[in-house]
């Protein structure tokens, strides 16, 4: 079956599903869409695209959003890039931008470009109307999300949030990719569009571990700070400076999340509350969320 039929069949019933998906621009690198459809879901309701962390555990990230999905009647779709087909940070976090010979791939073959095609296929299947599409990523998924927004169309998305990335591609062409946006065919228009987008950066104020084996430690990452929390502030401030230098709008929001460390479950709940319940969770809920660690 093709992607459209796989999606239509996989989402025909309420509950969890794991849907095989092959991207037309990357036919030799299949992925899986881990999904959850609440019983009351109808095509006009919002869909949340959820990007997993370094463990490539899209099924877990799908499950992290199930409570919010039931409460707010959301369809959850977690595109999952397994390590067997999409090995290492270059294939996922960094977008498979470079070919094996070091040349830059066509932008439609970057990993980030797949998400817009997934959304188009969801719409074509009839399961999604496409009017409200939200994009969330945590940890390596947060890296994926902000680099997607740096390089791809923003048109599919109602709102976008990146939680606790290990490090960031700075919104400037003063540094080569992936430290900055130079050398991969992006231009000043991409920078301006990124700065103008109301990107939500969620930063757990307890995500301050410096010895995490999954915390990027290359020189470019260390220049952004010793841990994820400081790197979030560095990225936000870099955006402020670049927007002021260019004289263009700056619409990002940096939300510090009290008591939360490197925890995809907690940050998923916080993001769902911000988007669909009108703001941050109350103090009692935040206390219940604190203390976990899920990459």
Residue pairs with C-beta under 8 A, 6 or more apart in sequence:
1 9
3 21
3 22
3 121
4 121
4 124
4 125
5 125
6 19
6 20
6 21
7 19
7 21
7 33
7 121
7 122
7 125
7 127
8 125
8 126
8 127
10 17
10 18
10 19
10 33
10 35
11 17
11 19
11 35
11 37
11 75
11 125
11 127
13 37
14 37
14 38
14 39
14 41
15 36
15 37
16 34
16 35
16 36
16 62
16 63
17 33
17 34
17 35
17 36
17 37
18 32
18 33
18 34
18 35
18 59
19 32
19 33
19 34
19 35
20 30
20 32
21 30
21 31
21 32
21 33
21 79
21 118
21 121
22 30
22 31
23 29
23 31
23 114
23 117
23 118
24 117
25 106
25 108
25 109
25 113
25 114
25 117
26 96
26 109
26 111
26 114
29 85
29 86
29 91
30 85
31 79
31 80
31 81
31 82
31 85
31 86
31 114
32 58
32 79
32 80
32 82
33 77
33 78
33 79
33 80
33 118
34 58
34 59
34 61
34 62
34 77
34 78
34 80
35 62
35 75
35 76
35 77
35 78
36 62
36 63
36 65
36 66
36 69
36 75
36 76
37 75
37 76
37 127
38 69
38 70
38 73
38 74
38 75
40 73
41 73
41 74
41 75
43 126
43 127
43 128
43 129
44 129
44 131
45 73
45 74
45 75
45 132
46 72
46 74
46 75
46 132
46 133
46 134
46 158
46 276
47 74
47 75
47 76
47 77
47 119
47 122
47 128
47 132
47 133
47 134
48 65
48 69
48 74
48 75
48 76
48 77
48 133
48 134
48 135
48 136
48 272
49 77
49 78
49 79
49 115
49 118
49 119
49 133
49 134
49 135
49 136
50 58
50 61
50 62
50 64
50 65
50 76
50 77
50 78
50 136
50 137
50 141
50 268
51 61
51 78
51 79
51 135
51 136
51 137
51 138
51 140
51 141
51 142
51 144
51 145
52 58
52 60
52 61
52 78
52 80
52 81
52 137
52 138
52 140
52 141
52 264
53 61
53 138
53 139
53 140
53 141
53 264
53 294
53 295
54 93
54 139
54 140
54 214
54 295
55 295
56 80
56 81
56 82
56 83
56 86
56 92
57 80
57 295
58 78
58 79
58 80
58 81
59 78
59 80
60 264
60 294
61 78
61 138
61 141
61 264
61 268
62 76
62 77
62 78
64 264
64 265
64 268
64 269
64 294
65 74
65 76
65 78
65 268
65 272
66 76
67 269
68 74
68 268
68 269
68 272
68 273
68 276
69 75
69 76
71 276
72 272
72 276
72 277
74 276
75 127
75 128
77 118
77 122
79 114
79 115
79 118
81 91
81 92
81 111
86 92
86 96
86 111
89 140
89 216
90 96
90 98
91 111
92 111
92 140
92 144
93 140
93 143
93 144
93 147
93 166
94 143
94 147
94 178
95 110
95 111
95 112
95 144
95 147
95 148
95 151
96 105
96 109
96 110
96 111
97 104
97 105
97 110
97 177
97 178
97 184
98 104
98 105
99 105
104 183
104 184
104 185
107 113
107 151
107 152
107 185
110 151
110 152
111 144
112 144
112 147
112 148
112 151
112 152
113 152
115 135
115 148
115 152
115 156
116 152
116 153
116 156
119 128
119 130
119 133
119 156
122 128
122 130
123 129
123 130
130 156
132 158
133 156
133 157
133 158
134 157
134 158
134 159
134 160
134 161
134 275
135 145
135 148
135 157
135 159
135 160
135 161
136 145
136 160
136 161
136 162
136 163
136 268
136 271
137 143
137 144
137 145
137 146
137 161
137 162
137 163
137 165
138 162
138 163
138 164
138 264
138 267
138 268
139 163
139 164
139 165
139 166
139 214
139 262
139 264
139 295
140 165
140 166
140 214
140 295
141 162
141 163
141 264
142 162
142 163
142 164
142 165
142 166
143 162
143 165
143 166
143 167
143 168
143 169
145 160
145 161
145 162
146 162
146 165
146 168
146 169
146 199
146 201
146 235
147 169
147 178
149 160
149 194
149 197
149 199
150 169
150 171
150 181
150 186
150 190
150 194
151 181
151 184
151 186
151 190
154 160
154 193
154 197
159 198
159 200
159 275
160 197
160 199
160 200
161 199
161 200
161 201
161 202
161 271
161 274
161 275
162 199
162 200
162 201
162 202
163 201
163 202
163 203
163 204
163 264
163 267
163 268
163 270
163 271
164 202
164 203
164 204
164 207
164 228
164 232
164 262
164 267
165 228
165 231
165 232
165 235
166 214
166 215
166 216
166 221
166 228
166 231
167 216
167 220
167 221
167 224
167 231
168 224
168 231
168 232
168 234
168 235
168 238
169 177
169 178
169 179
169 180
169 181
170 179
170 180
170 181
170 235
170 238
170 242
171 180
171 181
171 191
171 194
171 195
171 238
171 239
171 242
172 180
172 181
172 182
172 191
172 238
172 242
173 180
173 181
173 182
173 186
173 187
173 188
173 191
174 180
174 182
175 181
175 182
175 220
176 182
176 183
177 183
177 184
177 186
178 220
179 220
181 190
181 191
188 246
191 242
191 246
192 246
192 248
194 239
195 239
195 242
195 243
195 246
195 248
195 249
195 250
195 251
195 252
196 248
196 249
196 250
196 251
197 251
197 252
198 251
198 252
198 253
199 251
199 252
199 253
200 252
200 253
200 255
200 271
200 274
201 232
201 235
201 236
201 252
201 253
201 254
201 255
202 255
202 257
202 267
202 270
202 271
203 228
203 229
203 232
203 233
203 254
203 255
203 256
203 257
204 228
204 229
204 257
204 259
204 260
204 261
204 262
204 263
204 266
204 267
205 229
205 256
205 257
205 258
205 259
205 260
206 229
206 259
206 260
206 261
206 290
207 227
207 228
207 229
207 260
207 261
207 262
208 227
208 228
208 229
208 230
208 261
209 215
209 227
209 261
209 262
210 226
210 227
212 262
214 295
215 221
215 227
215 228
221 231
224 230
224 231
224 234
224 235
225 231
225 233
225 234
228 262
229 256
232 254
233 254
236 252
236 254
239 250
239 252
240 250
243 249
243 250
244 250
255 270
255 274
255 280
257 266
257 267
257 270
257 280
257 286
258 286
259 286
259 287
259 289
259 290
259 291
260 266
260 267
260 270
260 286
260 289
260 290
261 292
261 293
262 293
262 294
262 295
263 289
263 292
263 293
263 294
264 294
264 295
265 289
265 292
265 294
266 289
266 290
266 292
266 294
269 281
269 285
269 289
270 280
270 281
270 289
273 279
273 280
273 281
273 285
274 280
280 286
281 289
